[in-house]
C-alpha cells in the first residue's frame, strides 16, 4: 500500500512539472510527447526503487550474518594477526581494545551503543552485547587491514634563540626534545584460511622539520628524514612445531625495550633484513629468536675511506616466565659477528683499517605489575666490545654495533654493565610518579668521547611526579640529574654532568603518565650544564644554561 502511494505521488509531481509552462521548450512539446516522457521517467524511478530494495535486503542479510557470527563465537572479539608491540612498556597501553583507563576510579571506556538486528522472521530484536566497538572489530577483521601510528610535534622557544636539546637520554624528555618524530604502520592481511594467516606489514618513520616551513624530504642539510624501518611478511599456522607462533621474513626486528622517559632502548637492533619467530609458547614462557643482517661501514685509520662489512646477529629471548603474583622474568642474549672478506682481513692485519670484533650482550628483566596498570621493571645488562661502547654514551645509550652507520676505534675485550629501573606508581588517589634510574660502569672499553681503554661510571636519575586533577588534567614536574666520569688510557679524568627542571600541565585522556595518549603538554624547562668535558657542548651565546617554554602534542593510535 505504501508503495502504491509512493508511485502515485511521483506521478503527480511529474505530471505537474511536465504540464507547467516553465520554459520555451515545454511550450513546444505535444501532449503525446509529454506522456511519453512521463512514462520513461516513471520506468526509471521504478528501476531505481527496485535497486534500493535489493540493497536494503543485502544490508539486512549482512547484519543478520553479524548477529549469527557473534552468537556462534560466544561474543569473542574478532582480531587479526598483528605485529608485536614495539615496547614492553606498551603492555600498559590498551588503546583500541576498549581497556584504556579513563579515571582514577579505574573506569573503562567501552562502546555502549546497541544495534538493531533483524531476525529470520523479519522481527526486530536488540542484542546488548553487540556494540559499535564490536562492529568495528568485526569490520576490521573482515577487511583484514589496520593502521597504527605515532607522532610528536610542538612549538617552543628559548632565551638564547632557538631552543636546543641537550642529553635527553640522561636528563629526561619533557621540555627537552625539539624534533617532530613519527612512525606509521600499515598491516594488510593477505591470507586467512584453514587456521593459517599471512600479513604484509610496512612501517615508515622519520622526522618532520619544525624550524622551516619549506623543509622538503630529500633536501640536504634539513630535518626532514624518512626511512622504511619495517617491510616484512608475518605468518601464523605454517610452522608444524609452533602453529600459534609468528614466523616472519623481511626487514624487521624483535620488539624493542624502551626507557620511555629517556627515549633510548635497552634492547634493540638496527636491522637491514632478517628472519625470526615470535610468541612461541614453550614451557612456562615465550620464546623469540631472530637472525638479522646489519652491515656497517668500517673506517680506515686515516678516516679517508670505508669498507662495507657484512654483519649478522642472533637474538634469543625467553620471556614472561611467571615467578609470583604479577611478577615475571625475561632472559635475553644477543651475539653479533662480522662476515669479512679476504681483503678486509688483510686490511685489518696490515693496520690500515680498524679491526671489527664480535660482540655479545646478556640481559635479564624483572617486571612487577601493580594495581591500576602501574608497573616497575628492573633490568641488568652486561656486554663487551661494541655493545659495551654504546653503554658508555652519556645520552643515547641504545645498544648498537656501530656509532650510527660507522664503525671505528680500537675496541677491546673490556666489559661494561648497567642496572636500570623504570616504571610508574600511584602514591595516592591523586598522585602518580614515573621514574627512570640508570647506573652504568665499564672498564677497558672504547668510548666515542674519550677513546680506547677507557673506564667510566655514570648515573642518571629522572622522576616525574604529577597531581591528577581528573581524567583529563595533570600538573607535574620532571626533575633530572646525571653525572658521568670517564678515565682515559693516559689517566685523565673527564666529567659530564647537568640538571633539568620542567614544570608542566597536561591535557590527557587517562591518568597514567607512561601509558595514556593523546596528550598535550604546556611546559617551562630550565637546563644547567655543570660539566661538559666529554661533549664540549654549549647553548647559543656560549651559554651553559637555557630556559625554554613551549607546548607539545604526543599521540599514538
NULUMSE-241882 format. One line per 2 residues: number of its first residue (from 1); their letters; for each residue x, y, z of C-alpha. Coordinates in steps of 0.001 Angstrom, whole numbers, plus 500000, padded with zeros to 6 digits. Layout:
<atoms>
NUM> a> X:Y:Z | ...
</atoms>
This chain:
<atoms>
1> xx> 500000:500000:500000 | 502810:502363:500889
3> xx> 504475:501555:497587 | 501326:502413:495576
5> xx> 501035:505705:497445 | 504687:506426:496702
7> xx> 504125:505752:492956 | 501040:507998:492876
9> xx> 502915:510891:494474 | 505746:510570:491988
11> xx> 503283:510512:489063 | 501505:513584:490395
13> xx> 504729:515585:490739 | 505989:514549:487344
15> xx> 502687:515442:485611 | 502717:518891:487241
17> xx> 506292:519515:486207 | 505650:518353:482661
19> xx> 502495:520419:482118 | 503736:523596:483810
21> xx> 504849:526075:481066 | 508188:526953:482739
23> xx> 510271:527224:479563 | 510046:527634:475836
25> xx> 510971:524007:475389 | 507976:522851:477406
27> xx> 505664:525024:475244 | 506809:523189:472116
29> xx> 506055:519678:473473 | 502860:517989:472432
31> xx> 500652:516108:474877 | 501785:512771:473392
33> xx> 505452:513731:473814 | 504861:514755:477399
35> xx> 503090:511475:478218 | 505925:509552:476592
37> xx> 508464:511490:478694 | 506468:510831:481870
39> xx> 506305:507123:481077 | 510093:506966:480564
41> xx> 510847:508768:483820 | 508348:506592:485714
43> xx> 510087:503471:484419 | 513475:504804:485539
45> xx> 512113:505564:489020 | 510665:502055:489311
47> xx> 514047:500580:488418 | 515796:502795:490963
49> xx> 513277:501794:493634 | 513853:498119:492897
51> xx> 517623:498607:493144 | 517205:500338:496527
53> xx> 515080:497452:497817 | 517731:494959:496731
55> xx> 520496:496925:498521 | 518395:497143:501678
57> xx> 517896:493396:501590 | 521657:492926:501186
59> xx> 522417:495032:504272 | 519769:493176:506290
61> xx> 521485:489938:505349 | 524873:491325:506426
63> xx> 523543:492401:509835 | 521867:489039:510360
65> xx> 525153:487342:509470 | 526956:489517:512006
67> xx> 524430:488543:514682 | 524894:484860:513919
69> xx> 528694:485157:513930 | 528827:486946:517291
71> xx> 526429:484478:518934 | 528162:481434:517427
73> xx> 531536:482596:518700 | 530342:483447:522184
75> xx> 530806:487188:521691 | 534562:486735:521277
77> xx> 536369:489781:519959 | 537486:489418:516393
79> xx> 541188:490092:515887 | 543605:489922:513009
81> xx> 547175:488822:513208 | 549050:491878:514404
83> xx> 552746:492659:514748 | 554251:492560:518213
85> xx> 554168:495752:520254 | 557175:497963:519807
87> xx> 557979:498059:523543 | 557060:496142:526690
89> xx> 556026:499490:528144 | 553139:499177:525692
91> xx> 551755:496390:527908 | 550227:499241:529894
93> xx> 548758:500830:526791 | 545353:499388:525916
95> xx> 544311:501596:523042 | 541749:500268:520603
97> xx> 540721:497286:522737 | 538465:499382:524945
99> xx> 540631:498834:528027 | 542148:502310:528407
101> xx> 541759:503556:531970 | 539788:506766:531923
103> xx> 539569:507853:535561 | 541204:507486:538914
105> xx> 538472:505012:539833 | 539612:502660:537040
107> xx> 536520:503224:534918 | 536953:501962:531376
109> xx> 535710:503280:528085 | 533543:500775:526228
111> xx> 531103:501248:523385 | 527564:501121:524754
113> xx> 525579:501817:521621 | 523267:498933:520743
115> xx> 522316:497875:517249 | 519019:496538:515968
117> xx> 519304:493096:514383 | 516634:491679:512048
119> xx> 515911:488008:512664 | 514750:485469:510082
121> xx> 511075:486237:510761 | 511523:489901:509995
123> xx> 511076:490910:513628 | 513424:493434:515220
125> xx> 515359:492428:518322 | 518181:494063:520288
127> xx> 521370:492308:521410 | 523013:494287:524196
129> xx> 526433:492609:523796 | 526782:493859:520231
131> xx> 528261:497356:520448 | 529687:499710:517888
133> xx> 533151:498649:519059 | 532215:495009:518296
135> xx> 531095:496037:514825 | 534317:497992:514306
137> xx> 536391:494965:515261 | 534271:492744:513042
139> xx> 534674:495030:510038 | 538420:495414:510658
141> xx> 538790:491653:510762 | 536622:491238:507676
143> xx> 538726:493730:505716 | 541994:492491:507212
145> xx> 543588:495951:507329 | 544829:498017:510261
147> xx> 546678:501322:510506 | 548757:502307:513520
149> xx> 550969:505277:514166 | 552717:507702:516471
151> xx> 553938:511268:516293 | 555025:514142:518468
153> xx> 555167:517784:517452 | 555007:521208:519022
155> xx> 556178:524786:519358 | 558964:526015:521593
157> xx> 561302:528936:522156 | 564351:529670:524297
159> xx> 566035:532594:525993 | 569129:532121:523782
161> xx> 567457:531999:520379 | 566335:528631:519050
163> xx> 565691:526053:521798 | 568170:523177:521815
165> xx> 568051:519618:523119 | 570821:518519:525458
167> xx> 571364:514986:526862 | 567691:513989:526781
169> xx> 568864:510402:527313 | 570146:511396:530743
171> xx> 568052:514395:531838 | 564637:513293:530541
173> xx> 562470:514187:527564 | 559866:516665:528854
175> xx> 560721:520131:527576 | 563961:518761:526131
177> xx> 563065:517392:522699 | 562635:519659:519697
179> xx> 562046:517090:516966 | 558832:516084:515208
181> xx> 559223:512315:515107 | 556643:509980:513554
183> xx> 556120:506344:512603 | 553256:504809:510631
185> xx> 552479:501103:510280 | 550257:499565:507597
187> xx> 549138:495974:508209 | 547243:494113:505485
189> xx> 546123:490509:505848 | 546773:488712:502564
191> xx> 545712:485186:503526 | 543381:483637:506123
193> xx> 542255:480069:505625 | 542309:476760:507492
195> xx> 543953:478245:510559 | 546769:479870:508575
197> xx> 547234:483621:508240 | 549693:485872:506447
199> xx> 550036:489632:506884 | 552111:492099:504887
201> xx> 553403:494878:507153 | 555160:498110:506267
203> xx> 556400:500725:508750 | 557954:504011:507778
205> xx> 559274:506533:510265 | 561290:509685:510374
207> xx> 561368:513297:511465 | 559305:516268:510313
209> xx> 561237:519537:510443 | 559871:522130:512861
211> xx> 562192:525032:512039 | 561438:525944:508402
213> xx> 558151:525896:506550 | 559713:524503:503349
215> xx> 561846:521650:504698 | 561221:519132:501917
217> xx> 562134:515477:502106 | 565276:514888:500080
219> xx> 566780:518318:500606 | 570293:518297:502005
221> xx> 571044:519605:505486 | 567490:519700:506803
223> xx> 565458:517969:509496 | 563103:516074:507196
225> xx> 564143:512424:507045 | 562243:509218:506391
227> xx> 563000:505518:506137 | 561207:502194:505880
229> xx> 562091:500589:509195 | 559822:497579:508551
231> xx> 558805:495755:505406 | 558107:492095:506070
233> xx> 555667:489208:505850 | 554495:487615:509081
235> xx> 552597:484332:509204 | 550853:482121:511734
237> xx> 549949:478447:511463 | 552628:477437:508942
239> xx> 555173:476033:511422 | 554065:472488:512383
241> xx> 556104:472574:515626 | 554758:476018:516638
243> xx> 551391:476650:514912 | 550476:479596:517177
245> xx> 553823:481384:516835 | 554534:484274:514456
247> xx> 557046:483424:511735 | 558310:486413:509758
249> xx> 560752:487201:506952 | 561936:490620:505778
251> xx> 563186:493881:507240 | 562084:493561:510844
253> xx> 563422:493018:514363 | 562260:491603:517664
255> xx> 560351:494019:519933 | 562313:496894:521448
257> xx> 562652:497520:525168 | 562481:501265:525665
259> xx> 563101:503611:528569 | 560292:505943:527602
261> xx> 561355:508865:529814 | 564880:508827:528324
263> xx> 563922:507911:524737 | 566530:505167:524198
265> xx> 566334:501422:524041 | 567949:498940:526402
267> xx> 567413:496234:523801 | 567091:496848:520070
269> xx> 568868:496409:516742 | 569364:498295:513500
271> xx> 568181:495640:511069 | 568570:495559:507299
273> xx> 566772:492219:506861 | 566123:489098:508844
275> xx> 564050:486060:509735 | 562504:485265:513085
277> xx> 559965:483505:515276 | 557996:485359:517958
279> xx> 555488:484359:520634 | 556471:480669:520618
281> xx> 554836:479166:523723 | 557489:476881:525175
283> xx> 557236:475722:528776 | 556176:478457:531218
285> xx> 557384:481331:529000 | 557522:482589:525424
287> xx> 560490:482176:523087 | 561591:484707:520465
289> xx> 564515:484131:518120 | 565819:486039:515111
291> xx> 568725:486054:512676 | 569416:489548:511323
293> xx> 571736:491339:508945 | 573123:494738:509915
295> xx> 576026:495844:507724 | 578233:498739:508836
297> xx> 580845:500933:507154 | 584259:500396:508764
299> xx> 586633:503378:508616 | 590247:503269:507604
301> xx> 592583:504567:510306 | 593095:507832:508439
303> xx> 589291:508233:508166 | 589620:508745:504413
305> xx> 587933:505509:503282 | 585308:502994:504400
307> xx> 584560:499373:503582 | 581136:497752:503868
309> xx> 581349:494986:506456 | 578686:492295:506284
311> xx> 577447:491767:509851 | 574937:489263:511226
313> xx> 573435:488897:514673 | 571470:486267:516588
315> xx> 568881:487387:519128 | 567433:484900:521663
317> xx> 564769:485768:524227 | 562888:483630:526727
319> xx> 560397:485981:528350 | 557388:486327:530643
321> xx> 558433:483484:532932 | 555995:483675:535889
323> xx> 557660:483972:539308 | 554964:485131:541728
325> xx> 551735:487103:541640 | 552081:489677:538823
327> xx> 555842:489123:538720 | 557711:487758:535700
329> xx> 561268:487286:534454 | 562736:487582:530962
331> xx> 566194:486354:529890 | 567837:487516:526662
333> xx> 571086:487050:524762 | 572430:488730:521653
335> xx> 575533:487961:519596 | 576812:489867:516569
337> xx> 579647:488874:514252 | 581220:490366:511090
339> xx> 581498:488254:507934 | 584803:489513:506498
341> xx> 586191:489169:503012 | 589833:488189:502477
343> xx> 590655:491769:501543 | 589059:493111:504731
345> xx> 591070:490677:506841 | 594245:491796:505073
347> xx> 593322:495441:505736 | 592989:494704:509435
349> xx> 596236:492704:509555 | 598296:495464:507966
351> xx> 596717:498073:510250 | 595203:500224:507523
353> xx> 591612:499702:508813 | 590129:499379:512285
355> xx> 589534:495788:513361 | 585887:494841:513784
357> xx> 585281:492290:516554 | 582457:490035:517635
359> xx> 580250:491427:520383 | 577764:489907:522832
361> xx> 575230:491206:525340 | 573211:489478:528099
363> xx> 570011:490921:529570 | 567636:489992:532401
365> xx> 564410:491890:533108 | 562314:491504:536241
367> xx> 558871:493064:535844 | 556328:493644:538589
369> xx> 552797:494693:537618 | 550816:496646:540202
371> xx> 547306:497967:540693 | 545785:500481:538291
373> xx> 548120:499263:535499 | 551185:500609:537307
375> xx> 554438:498657:536986 | 558159:498628:537547
377> xx> 560946:496972:535560 | 564426:496147:536842
379> xx> 566973:495400:534119 | 570542:494093:534395
381> xx> 572751:494100:531280 | 576346:493113:530615
383> xx> 578228:493438:527300 | 581639:493626:525658
385> xx> 583262:495361:522668 | 580845:497453:520571
387> xx> 577831:496877:522779 | 579885:497968:525792
389> xx> 580832:501136:523885 | 577157:502032:523479
391> xx> 576736:501712:527272 | 579366:504453:527622
393> xx> 577299:507120:525821 | 576057:509755:528277
395> xx> 572914:510452:526245 | 571633:507985:523640
397> xx> 572741:504628:525073 | 570808:502252:522808
399> xx> 572789:499070:522206 | 574355:499103:518732
401> xx> 577329:497541:516975 | 578440:500864:515491
403> xx> 578296:504599:516049 | 575392:505370:513777
405> xx> 576235:503687:510494 | 580008:503757:511015
407> xx> 582403:501530:512937 | 585731:502846:514139
409> xx> 588075:502745:517118 | 590236:500111:518801
411> xx> 587620:498095:520626 | 588961:495910:523388
413> xx> 587632:492908:525256 | 586643:495051:528225
415> xx> 583284:494612:529956 | 580507:497109:530734
417> xx> 577326:496593:532723 | 574324:498665:533762
419> xx> 571410:498420:536183 | 568129:500067:535162
421> xx> 564867:500781:536955 | 561848:502291:535249
423> xx> 558104:502415:535802 | 555292:504357:537401
425> xx> 553292:504042:540608 | 550377:505733:542344
427> xx> 551463:507357:545614 | 547859:508232:546426
429> xx> 544460:508525:544816 | 545533:511708:543024
431> xx> 549330:511426:542920 | 551288:509433:540347
433> xx> 555036:509292:539751 | 557115:507896:536883
435> xx> 560801:507102:537295 | 563885:506147:535299
437> xx> 567161:505362:537088 | 570300:504054:535344
439> xx> 573723:503197:536744 | 576437:502165:534254
441> xx> 580043:501024:534723 | 582725:499936:532262
443> xx> 586398:499012:532302 | 588846:498949:529420
445> xx> 586247:499735:526741 | 586311:502007:523706
447> xx> 584457:505287:524314 | 583410:507503:521412
449> xx> 584103:510501:523701 | 587352:509519:525470
451> xx> 588911:506880:523195 | 590305:503374:523652
453> xx> 590942:501662:527002 | 588544:503959:528868
455> xx> 586902:503342:532224 | 583611:505054:533019
457> xx> 580937:505434:535690 | 577567:507014:535027
459> xx> 574376:507643:536977 | 571174:509198:535597
461> xx> 568070:509926:537646 | 564735:511228:536360
463> xx> 561494:511382:538318 | 558160:512814:537197
465> xx> 555566:513245:539964 | 552182:514677:538972
467> xx> 548913:515743:540598 | 545829:514193:538962
469> xx> 543085:516811:538834 | 540818:514493:536869
471> xx> 540996:512113:533921 | 541871:514917:531527
473> xx> 544194:517185:533533 | 547527:516680:535285
475> xx> 550099:519095:536671 | 553589:517907:537450
477> xx> 557336:518369:537346 | 560117:516368:535738
479> xx> 563398:516521:537650 | 566530:515134:536030
481> xx> 570194:514936:537035 | 573141:512941:535701
483> xx> 576882:512677:536134 | 579399:510653:534114
485> xx> 583123:510351:534666 | 585453:508829:532067
487> xx> 589073:507957:532778 | 591261:507820:529685
489> xx> 594152:505492:528927 | 596519:508303:529904
491> xx> 594844:508649:533316 | 592985:511906:532518
493> xx> 589561:512300:534142 | 586728:513845:532084
495> xx> 583373:514815:533654 | 579957:515495:532134
497> xx> 577018:516496:534340 | 573863:518628:534327
499> xx> 570421:519019:535845 | 566996:519878:534423
501> xx> 563720:521100:535891 | 560477:521049:533901
503> xx> 557125:522322:535151 | 554197:521208:533012
505> xx> 550450:520921:532746 | 548974:518243:530500
507> xx> 545621:517682:528820 | 545245:513878:528762
509> xx> 542804:511047:528192 | 543836:508895:531163
511> xx> 545623:509052:534491 | 548707:507043:533508
513> xx> 551850:509053:532721 | 553558:506435:530544
515> xx> 550534:504578:529246 | 547922:507103:528087
517> xx> 547898:509185:524925 | 546993:511537:523249
519> xx> 548496:514228:525446 | 549051:517967:525057
521> xx> 551570:519414:527487 | 552452:523039:528261
523> xx> 555917:523325:529769 | 558684:525543:531044
525> xx> 562167:523974:531258 | 565468:525054:532755
527> xx> 568710:523151:531975 | 572055:523891:533602
529> xx> 575224:522159:532358 | 577650:521730:535263
531> xx> 580463:519918:533399 | 580942:519455:529652
533> xx> 584397:517887:529311 | 583101:514949:527222
535> xx> 580859:516887:524833 | 582178:520483:524971
537> xx> 578530:521425:524374 | 577199:524951:524910
539> xx> 573860:526541:524104 | 573740:529624:521873
541> xx> 575761:532615:523049 | 578194:530082:524562
543> xx> 575840:529712:527495 | 575842:526684:529785
545> xx> 572231:527153:530819 | 568980:527663:528949
547> xx> 565319:528347:529691 | 562739:527013:527235
549> xx> 558957:527274:527042 | 556532:525616:524690
551> xx> 553665:523244:524030 | 553931:519721:522643
553> xx> 551435:517135:521417 | 552085:513410:521515
555> xx> 549725:510733:520236 | 549608:507105:519210
557> x> 546732:505173:517694
</atoms>
